[in-house]
Amino acid sequence: MEQSAQLKTTLNTWQLWGIAVGLVISGEYFGWSYGWASAGTLGFLLTSAFVATMYVAFIFSFTELTTSIPNAGGPFAYALRALGPTGAYLAGAATLVEFVFAPPAIALAIGAYLHVQFAALNPRNAALIAYLVFMTLNIVGVQIAASFELVVTILAIIELLVFMAVVAPGFQLHHFLYKGWAGADHYTPAAWHGMFAAIPFAIWFFLAIEGVAMAAEEAKEPKRSIPIAYITGTGTLLLLALGVMLFAGSVGDWTRLANINDPLPQAMKIVVGERSGWLHMLVWLGLFGLIASFHGIILGYSRQIFALARAGFLPSILSRIHPRFQTPYFAIIAGGVVGIAAIYSDQWIHFGGQPLTANIVTMSVLGAIVMYIVSMISLFVLRRREPDLPRPFRAIGYPWLPIWALFCAIICMICLVYYNRVVSLFFAVLLAVGYFYFQMTSASRVSVQAQDSVTELP
């Protein structure tokens, strides 16, 4: 039969680490430089530090939920158990927006990197090809997909280290410090506005690391391997984010790198020139970082769609499992169709004159922040309501670190809405339409209780 309620358990700790880092590592290659445009280098550095503290606190807290309730639905499953169907809808829909809108942004960056090598290649067409290739790879099997993810993640990390080494001879810190406060030579009160506006691009450094939760149902030893993957993955990403920003911003005029999809090749051009073999190597190997995240997030969104459909929150056809490859192939295809539409969306939708990639990033970040808020609330509710729930990993610093994560997420949400009102409105409309579907199908939906859709650890 095609229909199945469970996924195969095949993933080891290294593969989960590869997924954790691979999901996010494209954020080191592009996206973050949009933050320089609004906050400057120093302002964005502080914004990134604030966001990093949120992610450290969040991961230390979120891991408790992931190991207690290892389910392909991730945040949806936690909210269903803690808050009921409405809370589960909000968590699931927000996570879906995060994971469905992140891949088109990454696909456009893949197209931009290839365009550096092949000027005649349309970046959108390259993005479309990327979707077709990696959707197919994800359908073929999770073990193959996870092994591929680990390899390209390691190659992507090596490439970032190579980038830092190659541009090191041109490193001059005064370049990074020059006009580092939103275009000013020194701090001014107006810099706060730029720093708050840059929040979505700081979040892009870490966005989707929580996607490991959606592979938890396929982990061999989730209570041991998931905490290791989360904690070591977060540390890896923190170091890489700091290194990339400092080295890219210290080789010349950093304003030339703002508002573009390929800041690392452009930074390297400043040091080695346009004809250098190092530049061509960076473009080709740099694709590994983008591919790692693109491929990993396809895995993440497909598991979220699968879990929502399995629980009756989406059409049941999306929970179909391929009879040969044992993967949720309808869910993979459905998310890809939405992503491909987003790639071409600026032909018919314009959000306040902002670059298409920046708007897609902001949409994805809005989904993530809503999910973080619901997840932290779920953590507190489950601690109070189910004190005896097996918790192989207990939240570090409870309750203070979860409180800090929740506080930071609320601040980020306020800033996102204030500085991105049109995109936020579109996000709200998407959630409202989804909620209308949720309510309209409640009568025909099979009654789903938390214990029916949540697979606990023995």
N, C-alpha and C positions, 0 to 999 in steps of 0.2 A: 504493500500500500504506500501511497505518497504521503498520506497524513500520518503524523507522528507527534507525540506530545513531548518527546525528550530528544536532546542532542547528545552526540557521543562525547565521552570524556577522553580526551587525547592530549591535552596541553600540559607541558612541564613548566618549571619555574623560569628557565631561560626564555622559553617561548613567550611566557606572560610578560617578562621584562621587555622583550623585544616589541611586544604589542604596546606596552605602557609608553615606552620611549618613542616607538615608531609612530604611534597615533599623533604625537605632538611635535615631532622633530621638524616638520615642515615649517613650524612657527619660527624656527631659527633662520630659515632661508628667505622668508618674505612675510609681509603683513605687518610686522612690528615697526617698520620704517614709516608707516603712516602716522604712528605716534610721535615721531620726530617733527612732523609737519605742524602739529598743534601744540606740542609741549616743549620742543627743543630737546637736545640730548640730555642735559642735566635734569630737566623737569620730567622727562620720560623715564630716566633712571630711577627717580624717586617714586614715580607711579608704579613702575615695575617692581620695586622693592615692596611697596604696599600690597600689590597683588600677589607677590610671592608669599608673603606671610599668610594671606588668605588661603592660598593653595596648600601650604604646609599644614595649617590647622585643619583644613577641609579633608585632606587625604588621611591624616591621623584619625579623623573622626569617621570618614566614609568607609574606611577599611573595616570597621566593626560591622557595619551593615552588610558589606560585601561578603565577609566570611560567615556571618550568621545566617544570611539568606542568599546562597549562591544560585542566582536565577538569571536566565538570559535577559529578562526584562530590566535588571538592574534597579535604578531608582523607581521605576514603575512598580516593581514587586515590593519594595520597601514601603512605599506610600500606600499601596493597596492594603498591606497588613496593618499599617499604623493609622491611616486616615480614611480608609474606605475607598469606594469606587471614584468619587469625585476628586479626592486628592490624588488617586492613582492616575486619573485622566490628566490632571494638570502636570504631574511629573512626567508621564509618558509622552504627552504632546510636546512639552518643552524639550525633552531629551531628543525627540524625533526631529524637531526644528534644528537643534544644535548639530546633530549628526547628519542630517540630510543636506543642510546648507553649507557645512564646512567643506565637503568634497568639491563642489563646483569652484569655490575660491582657490582650492589647491590645484584643481585641473587647469584653471586659467593661468596659474603661476607656472605649471608645467609647460603650457603653451608659450608663455613669455620666455622661459629659459630656452626652449627649442627655437624660438624665433631669433634669438641671438645667433644661433648657428646657421639657421636656414631662414633668411629674410623673406623668402617668398611664401613660407608656411604660415597660414592664418592661425593665430593662437587658439581661436575657438574650435577650429577643426582638429587641432592637435588635442585639445581638451576632450572633444568627443571621442576620438580614437582611444585616449587613455581610459575613459569610462568603459568602453566596449571590452578592452583588453582585461582590465582588472575586475570587472564584474564577472567575466568568464572565469578568471582564476579563482575568485571566491566561490563560484558555483562548483568548481571541480573538487574542492574538499578543504576542510578547515586545517587538517594537518599539513597539507601542502602550502596552504595560505599562510599559516603561522610560521612555518620554516622559512618560507620566502621573506616574510616580514622581518624575522630575526637577522637574516643575511643582509638585507638592504639597510636595516637600521644600523648595524655595525659599520657598514660601508659609509653611511651618511655621517656618523660620528667621526670616522677617520677623515672624511672630506672636510668637515668643519675645522678639525685640528690642522689639516693641510692649509686651508684658507688662512688661518691665523698665522701659521709659520711663513707663508709666502708674502703676506702683507706686512709682516713684522718690521722689515727694514724701513718701511715708510711710516711707522708708528711715531706720532708726535702728539702727546696728550693735549697740547694747546689747541689742536684742531677740534678735539672733542669738547673742550671747555668753551670755545669761541661761540658766543651767542647761544649758549646752552639753555637759557631760560626763555623758551618760546620766542626766539629771535632777538632777545636782549642780551647785552653784555653782562648784566647782573640781575639778581632777583628783583622782581617787581610784584606787587599784589595781583596784577593781571595774569601772572604766570599760573596761578591756581586754576583759572578757567581752562587753560591749555592742558594742564595736568589731569584735571577731571575728564576733559573731553577725550584724552588719550587712553582712558581705561580699557576700552574694548581691544585695543592693539597690544596692551600689556597682557591682557587675559589670553590673547592669541599665542603668547609664548608657552602657555600651559594647557590650553583648551583641549579637552577630550581625553586627558589622562585617565579620567574616571571610566572611560570605555572598557577598561580591563574588567569592570564589573559585569559587562555583557558577555564576556567569555568565561565567567566563573562557572557556569553550568558545564563547560567543556574542560575544566581544569581537573587534573588527576588528584591533586591534594590541595584544594582551595584554602583550607585553614592554615597551611604553611606557606604555600607558594605565592598567594595573592599579597599578603603583607610585605614579603620580600620584594616582589615586583613593584608594588606601589612606592615603597620608601626609597629603594635604590634608583628607581626610575625618576622620582622627583628630584633627588640629589643630582643625577646626571644632567637633567634639564636645566636646573638652576645654574650650574657651572657653565654649561654651553651658552645659555642666554647672556650671561654677563660677559663672557669672552667675545661672542660675536658682536655685541653692541660696542664694546670698547675698541676692538680692532677695526671694525668698519668705520666708526666715527672718528678715528684718530689718523686716518691716512690722507685726509684732504678736506675739501669743502663738503661737510655732511649734508648740506641742504640739497645737493645734487642727488642724494639717495632717498629723499623723502618722496612719498606718493608714487613709488614705482614698485613693480612686482618682482624685480630681480636686483635687489641692493647689493648682494655679494659679488656677482660678476662686475657690476659697475664700480664697486669699491676696488676690486682687484685691477680693473683697467687703469685706475689712477696710479697704481704702483708699477705694474708690469707692462702697460700699454695694450692696445687692442689686438696686436698680432702675436702676443706671447702664447706659447704652448700651455703655460699654466692656466691662462684664461679659458682655453678650450677644455682643458681637463676639468676645471671647476664646473663649467656648464654641464658637461656630461656626467661627472660624478655627483654634482649637486642635484641632479635629477633623482638620485637615490633617496635623498631626504624627502623630497616632495612625494615620490612614489611610496615611501614607507608610510607616511601619514595618509595619503590617499587610499592606499590599499587597506590599511588598518581601519580607517573610519568606515569604509564600505562594509567591512566585517561587523563593525559596531552598529551601524544603522540597520543592517539586515536582521541582527539579533533583536533589536528593539522592536522593529516592525513585526517580526515573528512572534515575540512574546505578547505584544498587544493583540495580535490577531488570535493567538492561542487562547487568550483570556476573554475573547469576545468583544474587545474594544475596537477592532478593525475587522473588515470582511475576512471570513475564515479562510478564503483561498490563499491569503498571504501567509498562513501558517503551514502551507504545504511543504513537505520535505522531499527532496529529490530521491527517487527510489534507488538510484545507483550511488550518488555521491553523498547522500545524507546531509545535505545543506539546504537552508531555506531559500530556494532559488526564486520563488515568486517575490519574496521580500527584497532580495537583492535587485531584481529587475525593477520593482516599483520605485525604490529609492533612487535608482539610476535615472529613471524617466523624469522625476522631479528635478534632479540635479542638472540634467542636460537642458531642461527648460530654463533653469536659472542662468545657465551659461549664456544663453541667447536673449535673456530677458531685457537687457538694456535697449533692444531694438523696439520695445513697446512699453517699457516702464522706466521712469527716471525718478530717482529719489533725491530731490533737492540739489541736483548737479554734482553729487559726490561720485567718485570713481565706483564702477560696478563692483570691483573686488572689495573695496572698503564697506560697501553696503551689505554684501553677502557675509563678510566677516562679522559685521554688527548684528545681523540677524542670528547668526550662529551663536554669538556671545549672549544675546538676550535669552535664547533658549537655555544655554548653560546656566546662567545666573538664576533663572526661575527654578531650574532643577536643583541647584545647590541649596536654595532657600528651603524648598520642600523637603529635601533629603535631611537637612539638619533638624527641621521640625520633626520629621519622622523618627530620627535618632532619639530625641528627647521623649517623644510619646512612647516609643517602645521600651525605653529604659524604665519609664514609670509604669506602663501597663503590663509589660512582660519581663519582670526582673529575673525570671528563671530561664529565659531564652538562652540556649547555648551560645556563648560568645567567645570563639577561639582567639579572637583579637579584640581587646577592649580599647576603646578610644583613649589615646594618650592625652593626659591633661584634662580629662572630663571633670566638671562641665565647662571649664574656662576656654579651652581651645575650640570646642564646638560653638560656644557663644561668640568668640572672636570671628570664626568663619562665617557665622550667620550675620553678625554685625557688618562685616566687610562686604558680604554679598548684597545686603540691603543698600549700603552706600553705593556700591557699583550699579545696582539697578536704578537708583534715583538719578545718578549721573548719566547712565545710558539713555534713559527716557528724556532727560532734559536736553541733552546735546544731540539726540537723534530722534526727533519727534515723529518725522514722517515714517522712518523705518519702524519705530516702536508702534505706531498706529497700524501699520501693515501686519506686524507681529501679533498685535492684539486681535485684529480681524481674523487672522488664521486660527488663533486659539478659540475665538467665538464660534467660527464656522465648525470647527472640530467639536466643540461642546454641544452645538445644536445637533450634530450627527449622533453624538454620544447619548443625548437625551431622546432623540427620535427612535433610536434602536434599543432603548432600554427594555421595552416590552418583549421584543423578540430575542434579545440576548439571553443566552443561558446564564442562570444565576451563578455568579462567580464570587466566591469568598476567598479571603487571603490564603487560607490553608490549602485551597484547591490548586492555586497557581504558583505556590511558593514551594520550592524544594529545599528543605532544611538539611543541614549536616546531621549525620547520625550521631 
